[in-house]
């Protein structure tokens, strides 16, 4: 199942970066629901536990550069730290 494969990757701290033409049929259906042709999904951790994820999707089929993915990862890390700080206070 798509979600269990993606959940495994996200729990390991890995991002999912995909272009719709390279995805399985089930994964393509999910992107189709979003109207997306490409996307990056980044895990958000709070206190070393998977809290959720943040997704960035494109209407055109494009590959994301390592620099773009790193910038998105930094954003997700900052978001996780801010949420964790709010929960601690």
C-alpha positions, 0 to 999 in steps of 0.5 A: 500500500502506498501510505505504508511504504511512504510512512516507513520512509518518513519514519526513517527520516527520509524525504519522498521526492517524486515526479508523477511519471515515475510513480506506481499507479496507486501513487499516481492516483494520490498525486492526481487527487492533488492535481500535482505532477511532482512533489516533495514530502518531508517528515516533521519530527518533534522530540525524535518522534514523527509528528507528521509531514509537510508536502510541497507539490508542483503543477508541472513535472519537474525534478527537485534539486538537492538544494531545494530539498535541503531548504524544505528539510530545514523548513520542516525542522524549524516547524518541528522545533517550534511546535515542540517548543510550544508543547513544552511551554 
